[in-house]
Amino acid sequence: MRKPAKRVFLAALCSVCQALQGGMLFPTESPSREVKDASGLWSFRADLSPERSRGFEQQWYRKPLAETGPVIDMPVPSSFNDITQDAKIRDFIGWVWYEKDVWVPARWIQDRGTRIVLRVGSAHYYSVLWVNGVKVAEHVGGHLPFEADISGVLRQTSGSACRITIAVNNTLTLETLPPGTIQYMNDRSRYPAGYFVQNTNFDFFNYAGIHRSVLVYTTPKAHIDDITVETTFSDNIGLVSFNVSVLGSSKPAVKVTLSAQDGRCVASADGSRGVLKVTDVNLWWPYLMHENPAYLYSMEVQATAEDGQTDVYTLAVGIRTVKVTSTQFLINNKPFYFHGVNKHEDADIRGKGFDWPLVVKDFNLMKWMGVNSFRPSHYPYAEEILQMADRHGIVIIDECPGVGIRDIRSFGNVSLAHHLTVMEELVRRDKNHPSVVMWSVANEPASEMPPAGFYFKELVSHTKSLDSSRPVTYITASNYARDLGAPYVDVICVNSYLSWYHDPGHTELISLQLNTQFDDWYGKYQKPIIQSEYGADAVPGLHSDPPMMFTEEYQTTVLQNYHNVFDQKRKEFVIGELIWNFADFMTTQTITRVVGNKKGIFTRQRQPKSGAFLLRERYWRIANETGVLPTWARYPCL
Ligand SMILES: Cc1cc(=O)oc2cc(O[C@@H]3O[C@H](C(=O)O)[C@@H](O)[C@H](O)[C@H]3O)ccc12
């Protein structure tokens, strides 16, 4: 591989300073809005030039990509890495170029009261977006949406023909999230001139490309830009406070109507801010905690501008509260115990590309197992996944891509400013999901390093200023006595790999060491604790008795030893356990990974290992003990 263009790094630095403006509502159809999906086959070209800069030098965005050189078919959404037979594409670092022609209906162009927006669900990592050769947006960060108003460009260029060009760069630097470094290999006897590698401090494969849908959608010119809801209740009265921002009209008339699932209007109000009162409220409850979980109201917002045009947007609203005490996590004032999983957006061929069959299969598997919660580790997942969690009552700890912050240079001001911006983007996108009960600002940072105290103090307090209704945490693997960020979090989330990375093979030590881990953390902080990762690799089909590392028996033995301690400590202050990992996933190639990380309790193809049956039995038992189950769910094994 060759040296990437300097612009890779410079461009990433410039945009971190921009303040976040406007909302990021999920595009939906309504009487005033249309959505056109540009998913499908795109033209694709990796810039294989030594400096990765030919595309910019030759302005590939100015004409059809096929006229600049050879292109191949590339599905969107999908990672590009595993689509071809070419290892150069799989391991490519630098700029790749995507292009697709779409037609927008002529009436969208002709009606000057129509606003046309181009939205990319996510593209990893750094993107530049052109329409008909005109630059319309740039975005830093691989897991959150970005969009551009393209009405003007379309009206000034070729009308309803819309050539979308997206250049995406997957290079990670000390200031990106997640961070990484480019290492140049200068020993000419071993590496050719310009040879470099991308180093990271996380193990999942750095899949890249356009990972989520590209949508073209409309709103009226005067449109609902953002909606924020916060909910609470008292006795049988639910309260929904709302705040609607409208752009393009100085005095819009706003009407808000809340309907129950049977379509009955249960509350309404006029004005862009207010509180809706819902009598005989149906609260949003997690799966397996209530006989009628995941109840969602439908909130219709209408904004009518001075010229009489009305924009309509409908939002699903779950009414629930979240509170943390020194020993408990309360949802609707009742203790909630997280029995769940950590996941990855990861599958054969498509990599991190959004895929409905995979999403539905994963939710079916989670519900089969009695999972009531998951952490979308280690980055924000597709919005459709959060919508599924809302609809099925699966509780989410929403994590930003602050994974692998292990280099002291990644605790500087540029990194912090970017991290704050990413939290703004995350909260802006996910604030209205009832399933999201806590924000996680990072995973396993070097939180014992001197700058970590200030860094996490700022990060946690900024996140709380964005959303005061949810607790904030980060996931630590540091020693309890040296962790400098823990004073600022609401819940202590600890990862440990006893008898795996430490004392490998010695499962008999888990009980002693895990008891010590919990008592140390609780003794110092008196905050509730989640075991946010634990587990062991199991190569499916590998067996041994007595258990040996990498066999299914070893994985289940590790789990059982952890569970014995959890069962004691959940009577005190342990409020959750999240297995690492739901499924095997692809990693960078190293000597510790056998074609990926095998700590899944399911294979990458979603077939169960022994551990899945063990956890299923356990999670349903816990749910039977602690929850109020629907009749059908009381005896899941029959
Ligand atoms: C070398 C090492 C030691 C250790 O104690 O923990 C630890 C954790 C690591 O990463 C976390 O664990 C998972 C895993 O290794 O399977 C990762 O997949 C996960 O993303 C991490 O949060 C890595 C290395 C070590």
Ligand as a Chemical Component Dictionary entry (heavy atoms), coordinates in Angstrom:
data_LIG
# 
_chem_comp.id                   LIG 
_chem_comp.type                 NON-POLYMER 
_chem_comp.pdbx_formal_charge   0 
_chem_comp.three_letter_code    LIG 
# 
loop_
_chem_comp_atom.comp_id 
_chem_comp_atom.atom_id 
_chem_comp_atom.alt_atom_id 
_chem_comp_atom.type_symbol 
_chem_comp_atom.charge 
_chem_comp_atom.model_Cartn_x 
_chem_comp_atom.model_Cartn_y 
_chem_comp_atom.model_Cartn_z 
_chem_comp_atom.pdbx_ordinal 
LIG C1  C1  C 0 -5.100  -8.175  25.503 1  
LIG C2  C2  C 0 -6.334  -7.894  26.257 2  
LIG C3  C3  C 0 -6.377  -8.086  27.596 3  
LIG C4  C4  C 0 -7.546  -7.827  28.313 4  
LIG O1  O1  O 0 -7.613  -7.994  29.521 5  
LIG O2  O2  O 0 -8.669  -7.377  27.675 6  
LIG C5  C5  C 0 -8.639  -7.159  26.347 7  
LIG C6  C6  C 0 -9.796  -6.676  25.759 8  
LIG C7  C7  C 0 -9.794  -6.436  24.440 9  
LIG O3  O3  O 0 -10.860 -5.892  23.791 10 
LIG C8  C8  C 0 -12.161 -6.032  24.253 11 
LIG O4  O4  O 0 -12.481 -7.379  24.217 12 
LIG C9  C9  C 0 -12.910 -8.036  23.025 13 
LIG C10 C10 C 0 -12.031 -9.247  22.713 14 
LIG O5  O5  O 0 -10.813 -9.137  22.837 15 
LIG O6  O6  O 0 -12.558 -10.269 22.311 16 
LIG C11 C11 C 0 -12.944 -7.085  21.847 17 
LIG O7  O7  O 0 -13.512 -7.729  20.740 18 
LIG C12 C12 C 0 -13.751 -5.881  22.292 19 
LIG O8  O8  O 0 -14.019 -5.009  21.225 20 
LIG C13 C13 C 0 -12.984 -5.119  23.357 21 
LIG O9  O9  O 0 -13.868 -4.280  24.073 22 
LIG C14 C14 C 0 -8.686  -6.682  23.675 23 
LIG C15 C15 C 0 -7.539  -7.162  24.226 24 
LIG C16 C16 C 0 -7.485  -7.411  25.600 25 
# 
loop_
_chem_comp_bond.comp_id 
_chem_comp_bond.atom_id_1 
_chem_comp_bond.atom_id_2 
_chem_comp_bond.value_order 
_chem_comp_bond.pdbx_ordinal 
LIG C1  C2  SING 1  
LIG C2  C3  DOUB 2  
LIG C2  C16 SING 3  
LIG C3  C4  SING 4  
LIG C4  O1  DOUB 5  
LIG C4  O2  SING 6  
LIG O2  C5  SING 7  
LIG C5  C6  SING 8  
LIG C5  C16 DOUB 9  
LIG C6  C7  DOUB 10 
LIG C7  O3  SING 11 
LIG C7  C14 SING 12 
LIG O3  C8  SING 13 
LIG C8  O4  SING 14 
LIG C8  C13 SING 15 
LIG O4  C9  SING 16 
LIG C9  C10 SING 17 
LIG C9  C11 SING 18 
LIG C10 O5  DOUB 19 
LIG C10 O6  SING 20 
LIG C11 O7  SING 21 
LIG C11 C12 SING 22 
LIG C12 O8  SING 23 
LIG C12 C13 SING 24 
LIG C13 O9  SING 25 
LIG C14 C15 DOUB 26 
LIG C15 C16 SING 27 
# 
